[in-house]
Amino acid sequence: MKFSIIVPVYNVEKYLDKCVQSIVDQTYENLEIIIIDDSSPDNCPAMCDAWAERDGRFRAVHQKNAGVSAARNTGMRLAKGDYIAFVDCDDWIDCD
C-alpha cells in the first residue's frame, strides 16, 4: 500500500527542511512525496529540487502561483498512491 504525501510550498524557507525531514523519517517508507512549489519567491524552489535529487520518493513540481488549494489539487492529480495525505509546509509530523 502506497501513500502519496502532498506538500504545498510557498514562502516557508525556514520551515521546509524540518517539514520534509519529518516525512522522510517516517517508519512507514512506501511513500510518494509530492512537493508543489507555488512560485515561492524565496529559496524554496531550489530546496524542493534538492530534496527530489536526494530521495527518489520525492517529486518536485513548480507551478505558477495559484494558492494552496490549487497546489493541493495539482498534487492530487499527480498522486499515484492508494491513499493521499496532506502536510502543510510549515508543520512537521511524528515519525510513526
All heavy atoms as an XYZ file, in Angstrom:
758
protein
N       0.852     -1.165      0.000
C       0.000      0.000      0.000
C       0.904      1.237      0.000
O       1.815      1.336      0.809
C      -0.889     -0.042      1.236
C      -1.861      1.053      1.316
S      -3.099      0.824      2.622
C      -2.370     -0.259      3.789
N       0.652      2.133     -0.925
C       1.466      3.344     -1.051
C       0.660      4.570     -0.648
O      -0.501      4.704     -0.995
C       1.955      3.500     -2.486
C       2.860      4.703     -2.688
C       3.300      4.804     -4.132
C       4.789      4.593     -4.160
N       5.329      4.656     -5.494
N       1.326      5.459      0.090
C       0.748      6.734      0.476
C       1.370      7.847     -0.344
O       2.594      7.891     -0.496
C       0.996      7.024      1.961
C       0.141      6.228      2.885
C       0.486      4.930      3.217
C      -1.015      6.773      3.420
C      -0.299      4.184      4.077
C      -1.808      6.035      4.275
C      -1.448      4.735      4.601
N       0.547      8.739     -0.857
C       1.024      9.950     -1.524
C       0.891     11.093     -0.525
O      -0.202     11.383     -0.042
C       0.181     10.261     -2.765
O       0.331      9.258     -3.726
N       2.007     11.716     -0.210
C       2.026     12.851      0.706
C       2.208     14.110     -0.138
O       3.189     14.234     -0.869
C       3.181     12.753      1.727
C       3.220     11.387      2.396
C       3.109     13.911      2.720
C       2.030     11.057      3.238
N       1.276     15.033     -0.037
C       1.303     16.261     -0.827
C       1.650     17.425      0.095
O       1.006     17.623      1.128
C      -0.048     16.488     -1.522
C      -0.343     15.322     -2.477
C      -0.055     17.830     -2.266
C      -1.750     15.291     -3.008
N       2.678     18.179     -0.311
C       3.146     19.318      0.480
C       3.124     20.567     -0.405
O       3.993     20.739     -1.253
C       4.579     19.081      1.018
C       5.011     20.253      1.899
C       4.687     17.761      1.756
N       2.121     21.437     -0.234
C       2.127     22.710     -0.962
C       3.168     23.636     -0.324
O       3.246     23.722      0.901
C       0.720     23.272     -0.766
C      -0.025     22.304      0.076
C       0.924     21.264      0.557
N       3.952     24.310     -1.152
C       5.064     25.116     -0.644
C       4.972     26.549     -1.163
O       4.878     26.769     -2.374
C       6.412     24.494     -1.078
C       7.579     25.394     -0.700
C       6.581     23.109     -0.475
N       5.011     27.493     -0.213
C       5.087     28.907     -0.588
C       5.688     29.708      0.565
O       5.111     29.744      1.657
C       3.712     29.483     -0.951
C       3.821     30.911     -1.450
C       4.166     31.166     -2.774
C       3.643     31.976     -0.589
C       4.305     32.463     -3.230
C       3.782     33.277     -1.036
C       4.111     33.514     -2.367
O       4.269     34.804     -2.812
N       6.851     30.282      0.333
C       7.474     31.242      1.240
C       7.691     30.687      2.660
O       7.370     31.337      3.650
C       6.639     32.520      1.287
C       7.469     33.735      1.645
O       8.677     33.747      1.445
N       6.826     34.752      2.169
N       8.247     29.474      2.746
C       8.489     28.838      4.044
C       9.917     28.313      4.151
O      10.165     27.278      4.770
C       7.485     27.696      4.303
C       6.110     28.223      4.584
C       7.498     26.718      3.158
N      10.827     29.040      3.601
C      12.223     28.609      3.552
C      12.751     28.136      4.908
O      13.424     27.120      4.996
C      13.066     29.770      3.031
C      14.525     29.492      2.892
C      15.261     30.661      2.272
O      14.639     31.653      1.853
O      16.498     30.570      2.218
N      12.409     28.825      5.987
C      12.979     28.453      7.289
C      12.305     27.232      7.918
O      12.828     26.675      8.877
C      12.993     29.637      8.246
C      11.660     30.124      8.722
C      11.856     31.338      9.629
C      10.564     31.753     10.276
N      10.757     32.827     11.241
N      11.183     26.779      7.398
C      10.474     25.614      7.945
C      10.530     24.383      7.048
O      10.283     23.274      7.509
C       8.988     25.936      8.164
C       8.734     27.134      9.015
C       8.224     28.297      8.463
C       9.000     27.116     10.382
C       7.978     29.413      9.244
C       8.766     28.222     11.168
C       8.257     29.370     10.599
O       8.027     30.469     11.373
N      10.801     24.574      5.784
C      10.627     23.495      4.804
C      11.472     22.263      5.105
O      10.969     21.136      5.058
C      10.905     24.001      3.387
C      10.647     23.006      2.267
C       9.197     22.534      2.287
C      10.986     23.613      0.917
N      12.748     22.428      5.419
C      13.585     21.259      5.676
C      13.082     20.449      6.869
O      13.070     19.222      6.815
C      15.041     21.672      5.893
C      15.775     21.925      4.587
O      15.372     21.362      3.550
O      16.765     22.675      4.609
N      12.644     21.117      7.929
C      12.125     20.386      9.092
C      10.860     19.619      8.723
O      10.676     18.470      9.129
C      11.847     21.347     10.246
C      11.422     20.642     11.507
C      11.314     21.577     12.694
C      10.971     20.796     13.950
N      10.960     21.637     15.137
N       9.996     20.241      7.942
C       8.767     19.582      7.489
C       9.091     18.337      6.675
O       8.597     17.245      6.953
C       7.942     20.563      6.652
S       6.553     19.794      5.793
N       9.924     18.510      5.675
C      10.235     17.408      4.768
C      11.009     16.306      5.491
O      10.750     15.120      5.281
C      10.990     17.937      3.538
C      11.499     16.819      2.675
C      10.083     18.853      2.723
N      11.920     16.683      6.369
C      12.674     15.673      7.119
C      11.734     14.839      7.982
O      11.927     13.633      8.132
C      13.747     16.336      7.984
C      14.684     15.340      8.626
C      15.502     14.565      7.601
O      16.143     15.161      6.741
N      15.475     13.249      7.686
N      10.691     15.449      8.523
C       9.736     14.686      9.338
C       8.995     13.647      8.496
O       8.609     12.598      9.008
C       8.752     15.619     10.048
O       7.751     16.113      9.196
N       8.818     13.914      7.227
C       8.186     12.934      6.332
C       9.180     11.823      5.998
O       8.840     10.640      6.034
C       7.658     13.617      5.058
C       6.594     14.662      5.416
C       7.097     12.589      4.087
C       6.205     15.581      4.276
N      10.403     12.200      5.700
C      11.451     11.221      5.396
C      11.673     10.273      6.580
O      11.934      9.088      6.392
C      12.765     11.952      5.027
C      13.941     10.989      4.945
C      12.596     12.695      3.713
N      11.544     10.780      7.793
C      11.809      9.995      8.998
C      10.677      9.042      9.380
O      10.771      8.360     10.406
C      12.082     10.927     10.183
C      13.407     11.662     10.044
O      14.252     11.253      9.225
O      13.588     12.672     10.757
N       9.635      8.959      8.595
C       8.512      8.074      8.899
C       8.960      6.621      8.968
O       9.810      6.184      8.192
C       7.419      8.200      7.829
C       6.704      9.519      7.841
C       6.028      9.764      9.165
O       5.107      9.062      9.548
N       6.491     10.777      9.875
N       8.369      5.864      9.890
C       8.680      4.446      9.986
C       8.088      3.686      8.792
O       8.628      2.656      8.399
C       8.145      3.852     11.307
O       6.743      4.120     11.404
C       8.858      4.460     12.496
N       7.001      4.191      8.233
C       6.417      3.612      7.025
C       7.103      4.263      5.834
O       7.085      5.483      5.694
C       4.904      3.865      6.979
C       4.204      3.094      5.886
C       3.843      1.777      6.086
C       3.935      3.683      4.662
C       3.213      1.044      5.087
C       3.311      2.962      3.654
C       2.949      1.648      3.867
O       2.332      0.930      2.872
N       7.713      3.467      4.976
C       8.566      4.027      3.934
C       7.982      3.983      2.526
O       8.563      4.564      1.611
C       9.920      3.328      3.947
C      10.686      3.574      5.228
C      12.051      2.924      5.227
O      12.351      2.132      4.304
O      12.816      3.203      6.159
N       6.859      3.308      2.321
C       6.299      3.221      0.974
C       5.502      4.504      0.685
O       4.272      4.506      0.681
C       5.429      1.976      0.827
C       5.097      1.678     -0.623
O       5.697      2.228     -1.543
N       4.139      0.800     -0.840
N       6.255      5.571      0.482
C       5.683      6.901      0.309
C       6.075      7.488     -1.036
O       7.183      7.267     -1.525
C       6.187      7.854      1.396
C       5.982      7.465      2.846
C       6.704      8.459      3.749
C       4.502      7.414      3.174
N       5.180      8.266     -1.558
C       5.452      9.146     -2.688
C       5.242     10.550     -2.114
O       4.183     10.844     -1.562
C       4.445      8.867     -3.802
C       4.380      9.941     -4.847
C       3.216      9.730     -5.792
O       2.064      9.540     -5.326
O       3.466      9.767     -7.002
N       6.252     11.397     -2.201
C       6.178     12.719     -1.595
C       6.198     13.751     -2.721
O       7.190     13.867     -3.440
C       7.331     12.949     -0.611
C       7.346     11.812      0.429
C       7.197     14.307      0.065
C       8.687     11.491      0.987
N       5.081     14.441     -2.872
C       4.939     15.417     -3.955
C       5.001     16.811     -3.348
O       4.133     17.195     -2.565
C       3.609     15.218     -4.707
C       3.490     13.772     -5.214
C       3.503     16.214     -5.863
C       2.118     13.415     -5.739
N       6.048     17.537     -3.699
C       6.223     18.901     -3.197
C       5.812     19.844     -4.321
O       6.393     19.822     -5.405
C       7.681     19.180     -2.811
C       8.205     18.125     -1.851
C       7.821     20.557     -2.208
C       9.677     18.271     -1.569
N       4.801     20.666     -4.057
C       4.297     21.592     -5.063
C       4.767     23.004     -4.716
O       4.262     23.630     -3.790
C       2.746     21.580     -5.130
C       2.210     20.163     -5.241
C       2.271     22.477     -6.268
C       2.516     19.447     -6.519
N       5.751     23.500     -5.461
C       6.214     24.879     -5.297
C       5.252     25.788     -6.052
O       5.102     25.690     -7.257
C       7.631     25.021     -5.845
C       8.019     26.463     -6.060
O       7.748     27.293     -5.179
O       8.571     26.759     -7.142
N       4.599     26.666     -5.316
C       3.594     27.571     -5.889
C       4.216     28.934     -6.220
O       3.721     29.976     -5.819
C       2.440     27.721     -4.889
C       1.162     28.247     -5.508
O       0.877     27.897     -6.664
O       0.458     29.011     -4.830
N       5.352     28.890     -6.938
C       6.116     30.092     -7.326
C       6.592     30.877     -6.108
O       6.488     32.103     -6.047
C       5.311     30.997     -8.251
O       5.059     30.359     -9.476
N       7.141     30.166     -5.156
C       7.634     30.799     -3.938
C       8.773     31.766     -4.269
O       9.675     31.425     -5.031
C       8.128     29.723     -2.976
O       8.437     30.273     -1.724
N       8.749     32.980     -3.678
C       9.754     33.988     -4.003
C      11.077     33.815     -3.251
O      12.028     34.543     -3.514
C       9.073     35.293     -3.578
C       8.192     34.894     -2.447
C       7.699     33.513     -2.799
N      11.162     32.867     -2.335
C      12.381     32.667     -1.557
C      13.198     31.518     -2.148
O      13.131     31.244     -3.328
C      12.036     32.451     -0.084
C      11.103     31.272      0.137
O      10.784     30.557     -0.838
O      10.690     31.052      1.293
N      13.938     30.816     -1.334
C      14.806     29.730     -1.788
C      14.076     28.383     -1.864
O      14.688     27.364     -2.144
C      16.017     29.642     -0.850
C      17.148     28.844     -1.438
O      17.426     28.920     -2.636
N      17.808     28.072     -0.612
N      12.773     28.364     -1.627
C      12.010     27.107     -1.624
C      12.090     26.326     -2.942
O      12.221     25.094     -2.896
C      10.560     27.358     -1.238
S      10.332     27.667      0.526
N      12.014     26.964     -4.101
C      12.099     26.169     -5.336
C      13.377     25.328     -5.403
O      13.333     24.137     -5.732
C      12.039     27.218     -6.446
C      11.278     28.354     -5.838
C      11.721     28.375     -4.393
N      14.510     25.925     -5.062
C      15.777     25.183     -5.076
C      15.795     24.108     -4.000
O      16.331     23.008     -4.214
C      16.949     26.148     -4.889
N      15.214     24.391     -2.857
C      15.157     23.401     -1.781
C      14.308     22.198     -2.199
O      14.663     21.050     -1.918
C      14.593     24.037     -0.515
C      15.507     25.099      0.087
S      14.713     26.052      1.407
C      14.724     24.846      2.736
N      13.203     22.455     -2.874
C      12.351     21.356     -3.364
C      13.125     20.484     -4.346
O      13.075     19.254     -4.265
C      11.104     21.926     -4.038
S       9.951     22.737     -2.926
N      13.831     21.118     -5.271
C      14.628     20.360     -6.243
C      15.712     19.541     -5.554
O      15.967     18.392     -5.934
C      15.249     21.301     -7.266
C      14.228     21.911     -8.210
O      13.120     21.338     -8.358
O      14.531     22.963     -8.798
N      16.337     20.113     -4.524
C      17.388     19.396     -3.804
C      16.839     18.150     -3.120
O      17.473     17.091     -3.149
C      18.053     20.321     -2.780
N      15.667     18.240     -2.516
C      15.048     17.061     -1.891
C      14.744     15.997     -2.939
O      14.952     14.806     -2.710
C      13.797     17.443     -1.116
C      14.105     17.924      0.264
C      14.091     19.219      0.721
C      14.502     17.121      1.373
N      14.461     19.250      2.042
C      14.717     17.993      2.470
C      14.696     15.756      1.554
C      15.117     17.528      3.729
C      15.090     15.300      2.802
C      15.300     16.168      3.868
N      14.245     16.420     -4.078
C      13.916     15.459     -5.141
C      15.172     14.758     -5.664
O      15.123     13.585     -6.031
C      13.184     16.172     -6.272
N      16.296     15.455     -5.671
C      17.550     14.849     -6.121
C      18.105     13.865     -5.086
O      18.746     12.889     -5.448
C      18.589     15.934     -6.397
C      18.280     16.740     -7.644
C      19.247     17.897     -7.845
O      20.324     17.912     -7.206
O      18.919     18.791     -8.646
N      17.857     14.128     -3.802
C      18.388     13.291     -2.719
C      17.631     11.996     -2.510
O      18.191     11.010     -2.047
C      18.346     14.044     -1.386
C      19.531     14.894     -1.118
C      19.421     15.444      0.277
N      18.485     16.555      0.206
C      18.480     17.586      0.995
N      19.304     17.664      1.989
N      17.618     18.565      0.850
N      16.330     12.014     -2.768
C      15.481     10.882     -2.393
C      14.506     10.603     -3.531
O      13.712     11.468     -3.898
C      14.729     11.239     -1.097
C      13.985     10.068     -0.494
O      13.425      9.228     -1.250
O      13.917      9.989      0.748
N      14.570      9.422     -4.080
C      13.755      9.055     -5.234
C      12.260      9.011     -4.974
O      11.473      8.917     -5.914
N      11.847      9.090     -3.710
C      10.416      9.096     -3.403
C       9.799     10.470     -3.635
O       8.582     10.610     -3.649
C      10.186      8.679     -1.949
C      10.631      7.253     -1.665
C      10.482      6.908     -0.217
N      11.376      7.744      0.592
C      11.347      7.790      1.914
N      10.458      7.069      2.581
N      12.189      8.553      2.576
N      10.633     11.483     -3.824
C      10.158     12.853     -3.986
C       9.933     13.206     -5.441
O      10.647     12.747     -6.325
C      11.195     13.851     -3.435
C      11.158     13.991     -1.962
C      11.849     13.110     -1.155
C      10.430     15.001     -1.369
C      11.833     13.233      0.216
C      10.395     15.140     -0.002
C      11.107     14.251      0.795
N       8.956     14.064     -5.627
C       8.736     14.707     -6.926
C       8.525     16.187     -6.639
O       7.618     16.559     -5.885
C       7.520     14.117     -7.627
C       7.367     14.645     -9.018
C       6.287     13.981     -9.831
N       5.662     12.823     -9.211
C       4.525     12.307     -9.607
N       3.865     12.842    -10.612
N       4.004     11.262     -9.006
N       9.366     17.029     -7.224
C       9.216     18.477     -7.081
C       8.492     19.010     -8.308
O       8.890     18.746     -9.436
C      10.575     19.153     -6.935
N       7.421     19.743     -8.061
C       6.617     20.318     -9.142
C       6.587     21.822     -8.921
O       6.365     22.288     -7.805
C       5.179     19.743     -9.111
C       4.329     20.383    -10.182
C       5.205     18.231     -9.252
N       6.811     22.568     -9.980
C       6.788     24.029     -9.908
C       5.621     24.525    -10.747
O       5.483     24.136    -11.902
C       8.102     24.613    -10.422
C       9.293     24.064     -9.703
N       9.690     24.526     -8.469
C      10.158     23.066    -10.022
C      10.759     23.845     -8.074
N      11.051     22.953     -9.003
N       4.795     25.365    -10.164
C       3.648     25.900    -10.892
C       3.538     27.398    -10.665
O       4.065     27.930     -9.688
C       2.353     25.198    -10.479
C       1.872     25.518     -9.075
C       0.561     24.819     -8.745
O       0.222     23.791     -9.309
N      -0.182     25.392     -7.830
N       2.823     28.047    -11.561
C       2.534     29.463    -11.406
C       1.681     29.654    -10.156
O       0.795     28.847     -9.876
C       1.776     29.964    -12.644
C       1.497     31.440    -12.638
C       0.799     31.861    -13.923
C       0.461     33.339    -13.841
N      -0.291     33.787    -14.999
N       1.941     30.714     -9.414
C       1.247     30.962     -8.158
C      -0.264     30.952     -8.348
O      -0.807     31.713     -9.139
C       1.698     32.295     -7.552
C       1.049     32.538     -6.214
O       0.032     33.201     -6.133
N       1.621     31.979     -5.170
N      -0.921     30.052     -7.619
C      -2.375     29.933     -7.711
C      -3.011     29.674     -6.348
O      -4.219     29.514     -6.263
C      -2.743     28.817     -8.686
N      -2.193     29.585     -5.297
C      -2.730     29.384     -3.960
C      -2.627     27.940     -3.492
O      -2.404     27.019     -4.281
N      -2.807     27.764     -2.190
C      -2.624     26.464     -1.566
C      -3.624     25.422     -2.073
O      -3.273     24.258     -2.269
C      -2.651     26.583     -0.024
C      -4.025     26.965      0.481
C      -2.179     25.300      0.632
N      -4.857     25.823     -2.313
C      -5.855     24.850     -2.804
C      -5.492     24.340     -4.181
O      -5.607     23.141     -4.467
C      -7.248     25.478     -2.822
O      -7.665     25.766     -1.510
N      -5.043     25.225     -5.051
C      -4.621     24.814     -6.397
C      -3.397     23.901     -6.320
O      -3.291     22.927     -7.076
C      -4.331     26.030     -7.259
N      -2.483     24.195     -5.399
C      -1.304     23.343     -5.233
C      -1.717     21.942     -4.770
O      -1.212     20.940     -5.274
C      -0.328     23.982     -4.249
N      -2.643     21.886     -3.831
C      -3.130     20.573     -3.382
C      -3.820     19.821     -4.528
O      -3.641     18.614     -4.678
C      -4.096     20.743     -2.211
C      -3.407     21.112     -0.927
C      -4.385     21.173      0.221
N      -3.685     21.551      1.442
C      -4.082     22.499      2.254
N      -5.192     23.165      2.023
N      -3.384     22.779      3.330
N      -4.611     20.530     -5.311
C      -5.287     19.895     -6.453
C      -4.284     19.365     -7.463
O      -4.469     18.281     -8.022
C      -6.258     20.865     -7.109
C      -7.483     21.118     -6.263
O      -7.845     20.313     -5.409
N      -8.138     22.245     -6.494
N      -3.217     20.115     -7.714
C      -2.154     19.641     -8.612
C      -1.562     18.353     -8.062
O      -1.378     17.377     -8.794
C      -1.058     20.708     -8.770
O      -1.616     21.861     -9.392
C       0.099     20.190     -9.607
N      -1.274     18.339     -6.774
C      -0.731     17.138     -6.150
C      -1.667     15.950     -6.258
O      -1.235     14.827     -6.527
N      -2.950     16.188     -6.075
C      -3.925     15.095     -6.177
C      -3.989     14.537     -7.592
O      -4.128     13.326     -7.781
C      -5.302     15.566     -5.713
C      -5.350     15.739     -4.217
S      -6.916     16.278     -3.464
C      -8.140     16.124     -4.664
N      -3.868     15.410     -8.586
C      -3.868     14.934     -9.976
C      -2.653     14.057    -10.273
O      -2.725     13.132    -11.075
C      -3.895     16.109    -10.948
C      -5.265     16.700    -11.166
C      -5.314     17.639    -12.358
N      -4.396     18.756    -12.250
C      -4.622     19.875    -11.570
N      -5.756     20.021    -10.905
N      -3.726     20.836    -11.541
N      -1.528     14.365     -9.634
C      -0.291     13.632     -9.892
C      -0.118     12.398     -9.020
O       0.695     11.523     -9.334
C       0.907     14.570     -9.677
C       0.986     15.775    -10.600
C       2.098     16.716    -10.142
C       1.198     15.338    -12.031
N      -0.854     12.309     -7.936
C      -0.677     11.233     -6.957
C      -0.959      9.871     -7.566
O      -1.914      9.687     -8.311
C      -1.584     11.477     -5.753
N      -0.101      8.911     -7.189
C      -0.262      7.538     -7.655
C      -0.471      6.567     -6.510
O      -0.560      5.367     -6.718
C       0.963      7.140     -8.469
C       1.093      7.930     -9.761
C       2.250      7.415    -10.576
C       2.216      7.937    -11.967
N       2.829      9.083    -12.317
N      -0.526      7.083     -5.287
C      -0.674      6.221     -4.124
C      -2.093      5.717     -3.938
O      -3.043      6.218     -4.552
N      -2.220      4.740     -3.072
C      -3.534      4.206     -2.714
C      -4.289      5.170     -1.797
O      -5.513      5.183     -1.788
C      -3.366      2.861     -1.997
C      -2.646      1.845     -2.868
O      -3.138      1.566     -3.974
O      -1.581      1.359     -2.443
N      -3.530      5.925     -1.034
C      -4.093      6.910     -0.111
C      -3.359      8.230     -0.282
O      -2.188      8.247     -0.655
C      -3.967      6.446      1.352
C      -4.756      5.208      1.645
C      -4.165      3.952      1.590
C      -6.107      5.295      1.951
C      -4.901      2.809      1.843
C      -6.850      4.162      2.210
C      -6.243      2.921      2.151
O      -6.978      1.801      2.404
N      -4.039      9.323      0.020
C      -3.453     10.660     -0.092
C      -3.512     11.335      1.270
O      -4.523     11.259      1.974
C      -4.222     11.513     -1.131
C      -4.044     10.922     -2.525
C      -3.739     12.964     -1.105
C      -4.855     11.617     -3.602
N      -2.415     11.994      1.623
C      -2.357     12.788      2.852
C      -1.735     14.138      2.516
O      -0.974     14.260      1.552
C      -1.525     12.079      3.915
N      -2.081     15.130      3.295
C      -1.541     16.478      3.108
C      -0.749     16.875      4.345
O      -1.174     16.611      5.466
C      -2.671     17.492      2.908
C      -3.531     17.206      1.724
C      -4.751     16.558      1.879
C      -3.135     17.560      0.448
C      -5.552     16.285      0.792
C      -3.930     17.290     -0.642
C      -5.144     16.653     -0.480
N       0.390     17.506      4.120
C       1.182     18.076      5.206
C       1.468     19.522      4.810
O       1.997     19.776      3.732
C       2.498     17.303      5.435
C       3.343     17.985      6.503
C       2.221     15.852      5.808
N       1.097     20.449      5.683
C       1.402     21.857      5.419
C       2.893     22.082      5.569
O       3.549     21.495      6.440
C       0.630     22.768      6.375
C      -0.855     22.806      6.058
O      -1.229     22.533      4.906
O      -1.638     23.111      6.979
N       3.432     22.949      4.745
C       4.879     23.129      4.655
C       5.504     23.789      5.874
O       6.719     23.777      6.015
C       5.231     23.897      3.392
S       4.337     25.442      3.231
N       4.714     24.339      6.766
C       5.280     24.924      7.986
C       4.972     24.062      9.216
O       5.111     24.501     10.342
C       4.789     26.354      8.192
C       3.277     26.458      8.307
O       2.568     25.455      8.040
O       2.780     27.552      8.654
N       4.587     22.807      8.978
C       4.308     21.844     10.046
C       5.257     20.663      9.923
O       5.942     20.510      8.924
C       2.875     21.322      9.962
C       1.839     22.387     10.320
O       2.184     23.327     11.051
O       0.701     22.245      9.865
N       5.267     19.804     10.919
C       6.008     18.561     10.852
C       5.182     17.496     11.554
O       4.273     17.794     12.308
C       7.405     18.691     11.451
C       7.454     19.249     12.824
C       7.433     18.565     14.002
C       7.496     20.639     13.179
N       7.466     19.435     15.052
C       7.506     20.719     14.579
C       7.533     21.820     12.444
C       7.558     21.916     15.256
C       7.578     23.021     13.118
C       7.592     23.068     14.501
N       5.511     16.235     11.253
C       4.711     15.129     11.750
C       5.584     14.156     12.543
O       6.797     14.088     12.333
C       3.982     14.399     10.596
C       4.950     13.971      9.500
C       2.923     15.308     10.000
C       4.314     13.209      8.361
N       4.954     13.412     13.461
C       5.676     12.407     14.235
C       6.126     11.274     13.326
O       5.510     10.992     12.292
C       4.784     11.843     15.339
C       4.562     12.832     16.479
O       5.469     13.655     16.728
O       3.498     12.770     17.111
N       7.172     10.573     13.744
C       7.777      9.565     12.887
C       6.940      8.306     12.704
O       7.200      7.527     11.807
C       9.158      9.190     13.400
S       9.147      8.392     15.012
N       5.897      8.119     13.504
C       5.091      6.901     13.344
C       3.615      7.239     13.262
O       2.763      6.445     13.439
C       5.376      5.918     14.459
C       5.072      6.488     15.837
O       4.710      7.655     15.947
O       5.227      5.722     16.811
